[in-house]
Amino acid sequence: MVDMKNSHPLLTIVLGVVGLVVVGAIAWVVIKALLGLLFYLIVGAVVVGGAVYLYGKTKGSITGRGR
C-alpha cells in the first residue's frame, strides 16, 4: 500500500488518473455489453412478432378467415 499522506503529490495525481481510466474502461465495457444485449433483445422481439403476424395472416388466408 502507498501511504497517501506522505507521498509525492505527483504520485497521488498519477494514481488518481490511472484509477479513473481503469474505472472508465470497465464502465465502457459494461455499458457496451448491456446496450448490445438490449439491441439483440429488441431485434429478437421484432423477429418473433413478425413471425406471429405472418403466421396469423397465413393461417387466416388458408382457412378463409378475414376475407
MARNU-561170 format. One record per residue: residue in one letter; chain; z, x, y of N, C-alpha, C, O, CB in turn. Coordinates in pm, 1 decimal, decimal comma. Glycine has a CB too. Layout:
<recs>
   code   unit         nZ         nX         nY        caZ        caX        caY         cZ         cX         cY         oZ         oX         oY        cbZ        cbX        cbY
      A      A          Z          X          Y          Z          X          Y          Z          X          Y          Z          X          Y          Z          X          Y
...
</recs>
This chain:
<recs>
   code   unit         nZ         nX         nY        caZ        caX        caY         cZ         cX         cY         oZ         oX         oY        cbZ        cbX        cbY
      M      A        0,0       83,9     -118,6        0,0        0,0        0,0        0,0       87,3      123,4       51,3      199,2      122,7      120,7      -94,9        0,7
      V      A      -58,2       34,5      229,1      -62,5      104,6      356,5       46,2       46,3      446,1       55,6      -75,3      462,3     -203,5       92,9      423,4
      D      A      128,1      133,7      504,1      230,4       89,3      598,3      161,4       61,7      731,2      129,9      154,6      805,5      345,0      196,2      614,3
      M      A      137,7      -66,1      761,3       59,0     -103,1      877,7      132,0      -73,0     1009,1       67,0      -55,8     1112,3       23,5     -250,2      870,9
      K      A      265,0      -66,3     1007,4      339,9      -40,6     1131,2      322,6      104,0     1177,0      322,2      131,4     1297,0      489,2      -71,8     1111,2
      N      A      308,6      195,6     1083,2      298,4      336,7     1117,7      157,9      393,0     1098,4      139,7      514,6     1103,1      395,6      415,9     1035,7
      S      A       58,4      307,1     1076,9      -76,1      356,8     1052,2     -152,3      370,9     1184,0     -109,7      321,9     1288,6     -151,6      263,1      956,0
      H      A     -263,6      438,0     1175,4     -350,2      460,0     1290,5     -415,5      326,9     1328,6     -455,1      251,8     1239,5     -458,2      569,0     1259,7
      P      A     -428,0      295,2     1457,4     -489,0      167,4     1498,4     -632,4      150,5     1447,7     -674,1       38,8     1417,0     -487,8      156,2     1649,9
      L      A     -707,4      259,1     1438,8     -844,2      250,3     1389,2     -846,9      206,7     1242,9     -934,3      130,5     1201,6     -915,4      384,7     1405,5
      L      A     -750,2      255,7     1165,0     -741,0      215,2     1024,6     -714,3       65,8     1013,7     -771,0       -1,9      927,9     -630,5      294,2      952,3
      T      A     -628,8       14,8     1100,1     -598,4     -128,0     1099,8     -724,0     -209,8     1132,5     -749,6     -312,4     1069,6     -485,8     -159,4     1201,1
      I      A     -801,1     -164,5     1229,7     -923,1     -235,9     1268,0    -1025,4     -230,7     1155,4    -1087,8     -332,0     1123,7     -982,7     -176,3     1396,7
      V      A    -1043,0     -114,2     1095,1    -1140,2      -99,9      985,7    -1100,5     -186,8      867,2    -1185,6     -253,9      808,8    -1151,6       47,5      941,7
      L      A     -972,6     -186,5      830,9     -927,0     -270,5      719,2     -945,3     -419,2      750,6     -979,6     -498,1      662,6     -779,2     -241,3      687,2
      G      A     -922,2     -456,2      875,5     -943,8     -595,4      914,7    -1089,1     -636,3      904,7    -1120,4     -744,9      856,0     -894,9     -617,8     1055,2
      V      A    -1178,6     -549,1      950,8    -1322,4     -578,9      944,6    -1369,5     -585,0      799,4    -1446,3     -673,9      762,5    -1403,5     -472,7     1022,7
      V      A    -1323,8     -490,7      717,4    -1361,7     -491,2      575,3    -1310,8     -618,9      508,7    -1382,0     -679,7      428,8    -1305,2     -365,5      502,3
      G      A    -1189,1     -659,4      540,8    -1134,4     -783,5      485,4    -1217,1     -903,9      526,3    -1244,2     -991,3      443,9     -990,2     -802,6      530,1
      L      A    -1257,4     -909,7      652,2    -1340,3    -1020,8      698,6    -1476,1    -1023,1      629,8    -1526,8    -1129,9      595,7    -1359,1    -1012,7      849,0
      V      A    -1534,8     -906,6      609,3    -1664,5     -900,2      541,9    -1652,5     -947,5      397,0    -1737,6    -1022,0      348,3    -1720,7     -756,8      546,6
      V      A    -1547,9     -904,5      329,2    -1528,8     -944,9      189,5    -1505,5    -1095,9      179,3    -1566,3    -1162,9       95,9    -1409,9     -868,4      126,9
      V      A    -1417,6    -1148,8      264,1    -1390,7    -1293,5      262,1    -1516,0    -1371,8      299,7    -1543,6    -1476,3      240,9    -1275,1    -1328,8      358,6
      G      A    -1591,9    -1322,3      397,1    -1716,1    -1388,8      435,0    -1819,0    -1389,0      323,3    -1888,0    -1488,6      302,0    -1774,4    -1323,0      556,7
      A      A    -1829,3    -1277,3      251,7    -1924,6    -1269,3      140,3    -1885,7    -1365,8       28,8    -1971,3    -1433,4      -28,2    -1931,8    -1125,6       85,5
      I      A    -1757,6    -1371,9       -1,8    -1710,8    -1465,0     -105,8    -1736,2    -1609,1      -62,6    -1782,0    -1690,6     -142,7    -1559,8    -1443,5     -135,2
      A      A    -1706,8    -1640,9       63,6    -1730,0    -1776,5      113,9    -1878,3    -1810,9      108,5    -1914,6    -1923,2       73,4    -1677,3    -1790,6      258,0
      W      A    -1964,3    -1715,4      142,8    -2108,8    -1738,8      139,8    -2156,2    -1772,1       -1,9    -2235,2    -1864,5      -21,1    -2183,9    -1615,7      193,3
      V      A    -2108,5    -1697,5      -99,8    -2147,9    -1720,8     -239,1    -2099,9    -1858,1     -285,8    -2174,0    -1930,7     -352,1    -2091,1    -1610,2     -331,1
      V      A    -1976,6    -1893,6     -251,5    -1921,7    -2023,2     -293,5    -1997,5    -2137,9     -227,1    -2033,0    -2235,2     -293,6    -1771,2    -2032,1     -259,3
      I      A    -2022,5    -2127,2      -97,0    -2095,4    -2233,1      -26,9    -2237,5    -2246,6      -80,3    -2287,2    -2357,8      -98,5    -2098,4    -2205,3      124,0
      K      A    -2302,4    -2134,4     -105,3    -2438,4    -2137,9     -159,2    -2440,2    -2204,4     -297,1    -2530,1    -2283,0     -327,0    -2496,8    -1995,2     -167,9
      A      A    -2342,0    -2173,2     -380,2    -2335,4    -2233,7     -514,0    -2309,7    -2383,7     -504,9    -2370,2    -2461,6     -578,6    -2225,2    -2166,4     -598,2
      L      A    -2220,3    -2424,8     -415,0    -2190,9    -2568,0     -401,1    -2310,6    -2644,9     -347,2    -2339,2    -2755,4     -393,3    -2070,7    -2588,8     -309,2
      L      A    -2380,8    -2587,3     -250,1    -2499,4    -2654,4     -197,5    -2610,9    -2661,2     -302,4    -2683,7    -2760,2     -309,8    -2549,7    -2582,1      -72,0
      G      A    -2623,7    -2556,0     -382,9    -2721,8    -2559,1     -491,2    -2689,5    -2666,9     -592,6    -2778,4    -2738,2     -639,2    -2728,9    -2424,4     -560,0
      L      A    -2561,6    -2678,6     -626,9    -2518,9    -2782,4     -721,0    -2544,1    -2920,8     -662,6    -2590,7    -3010,4     -733,1    -2369,9    -2765,9     -756,2
      L      A    -2513,6    -2938,8     -534,2    -2536,8    -3066,8     -469,2    -2685,5    -3101,0     -468,8    -2722,7    -3216,0     -491,9    -2482,2    -3064,8     -326,3
      F      A    -2770,4    -3002,3     -442,7    -2914,4    -3024,3     -443,5    -2960,9    -3070,9     -581,6    -3036,9    -3167,2     -592,1    -2988,4    -2895,9     -402,5
      Y      A    -2916,1    -3003,6     -686,8    -2958,7    -3041,5     -821,4    -2904,8    -3178,6     -861,5    -2971,2    -3251,7     -934,9    -2913,4    -2936,7     -922,2
      L      A    -2785,3    -3214,4     -814,4    -2732,7    -3348,0     -842,5    -2817,4    -3455,2     -773,8    -2845,2    -3560,0     -832,1    -2586,0    -3358,8     -796,9
      I      A    -2857,8    -3428,5     -650,2    -2942,1    -3525,5     -578,6    -3078,5    -3538,2     -645,6    -3128,5    -3649,1     -664,5    -2959,4    -3483,8     -430,7
      V      A    -3138,1    -3426,2     -681,2    -3268,5    -3430,1     -749,2    -3256,2    -3503,4     -882,4    -3343,1    -3583,6     -916,6    -3323,2    -3286,7     -771,7
      G      A    -3150,7    -3477,4     -957,3    -3128,9    -3546,3    -1084,5    -3113,0    -3695,7    -1066,2    -3166,3    -3773,9    -1144,8    -3007,0    -3490,5    -1154,0
      A      A    -3039,6    -3736,7     -962,4    -3020,8    -3879,8     -936,5    -3153,3    -3945,7     -898,6    -3180,3    -4058,5     -939,8    -2916,8    -3901,4     -824,6
      V      A    -3235,7    -3876,6     -820,8    -3366,8    -3931,4     -783,6    -3456,4    -3944,4     -906,4    -3526,3    -4044,6     -921,6    -3434,8    -3842,2     -677,4
      V      A    -3455,1    -3844,9     -993,4    -3537,6    -3849,0    -1114,8    -3493,3    -3962,9    -1206,3    -3576,6    -4038,2    -1256,8    -3530,0    -3714,4    -1190,1
      V      A    -3362,1    -3975,4    -1227,6    -3312,0    -4083,3    -1313,7    -3341,3    -4219,6    -1250,9    -3383,2    -4311,8    -1320,8    -3159,9    -4067,2    -1338,3
      G      A    -3319,9    -4233,2    -1121,1    -3350,0    -4359,0    -1053,2    -3497,4    -4394,6    -1062,1    -3533,0    -4510,5    -1083,5    -3308,0    -4351,4     -908,0
      G      A    -3582,5    -4295,1    -1045,7    -3726,5    -4319,6    -1059,1    -3764,5    -4360,2    -1199,8    -3849,3    -4447,2    -1219,5    -3804,8    -4196,4    -1019,2
      A      A    -3701,9    -4297,3    -1297,7    -3731,5    -4332,5    -1437,0    -3687,5    -4476,1    -1466,4    -3760,0    -4550,1    -1532,8    -3661,5    -4234,2    -1534,0
      V      A    -3571,3    -4515,7    -1418,3    -3523,7    -4653,3    -1439,0    -3617,2    -4752,2    -1370,0    -3649,7    -4856,9    -1426,0    -3378,8    -4670,1    -1385,7
      Y      A    -3659,9    -4719,2    -1249,7    -3753,0    -4805,4    -1177,0    -3884,3    -4820,7    -1253,1    -3933,5    -4932,1    -1271,1    -3779,6    -4749,2    -1036,8
      L      A    -3941,1    -4708,5    -1297,7    -4067,7    -4714,7    -1371,0    -4052,1    -4787,8    -1504,0    -4141,8    -4861,3    -1545,2    -4121,6    -4573,9    -1395,2
      Y      A    -3939,4    -4768,2    -1570,8    -3914,4    -4839,1    -1697,0    -3911,3    -4989,7    -1672,8    -3970,3    -5066,9    -1748,4    -3781,1    -4792,2    -1760,9
      G      A    -3843,2    -5029,8    -1568,8    -3835,4    -5172,6    -1538,0    -3970,7    -5230,7    -1502,1    -4004,4    -5341,0    -1545,1    -3738,4    -5196,4    -1424,7
      K      A    -4049,0    -5157,3    -1423,2    -4182,4    -5206,0    -1388,3    -4272,0    -5215,5    -1511,5    -4345,8    -5312,6    -1528,4    -4246,7    -5114,5    -1283,9
      T      A    -4264,9    -5114,6    -1596,5    -4347,7    -5115,0    -1717,4    -4306,4    -5225,6    -1812,2    -4391,5    -5295,4    -1867,3    -4339,3    -4980,6    -1788,3
      K      A    -4176,9    -5242,1    -1831,6    -4128,4    -5348,4    -1920,9    -4164,8    -5485,1    -1865,8    -4203,3    -5574,0    -1941,8    -3975,9    -5338,3    -1940,3
      G      A    -4153,6    -5503,1    -1736,9    -4191,3    -5630,1    -1676,7    -4340,8    -5657,4    -1687,2    -4383,0    -5771,9    -1702,9    -4149,2    -5632,7    -1532,3
      S      A    -4418,3    -5553,8    -1678,6    -4564,1    -5567,8    -1689,3    -4603,8    -5605,7    -1831,3    -4693,1    -5687,8    -1852,0    -4634,6    -5437,2    -1647,5
      I      A    -4536,7    -5545,0    -1928,8    -4570,9    -5572,4    -2069,0    -4529,4    -5712,6    -2109,6    -4604,6    -5782,0    -2178,1    -4504,7    -5470,2    -2161,4
      T      A    -4410,2    -5755,5    -2068,0    -4359,5    -5886,7    -2108,4    -4413,6    -5998,2    -2021,6    -4392,1    -6115,5    -2052,2    -4208,7    -5888,1    -2104,0
      G      A    -4483,0    -5965,0    -1914,6    -4540,8    -6068,5    -1829,9    -4445,1    -6118,5    -1722,9    -4478,5    -6209,3    -1646,8    -4585,5    -6183,6    -1914,2
      R      A    -4327,4    -6060,1    -1717,0    -4228,8    -6097,5    -1616,6    -4268,8    -6036,0    -1482,3    -4318,0    -5923,3    -1477,6    -4086,1    -6051,5    -1658,8
      G      A    -4248,0    -6108,6    -1375,5    -4275,0    -6053,0    -1244,1    -4416,7    -6074,8    -1195,0    -4458,1    -6013,7    -1096,5    -4246,3    -5908,8    -1245,2
      R      A    -4491,4    -6160,7    -1261,8    -4628,5    -6187,3    -1216,3    -4632,0    -6309,5    -1130,3    -4738,6    -6348,2    -1082,4    -4723,6    -6204,2    -1333,9
</recs>
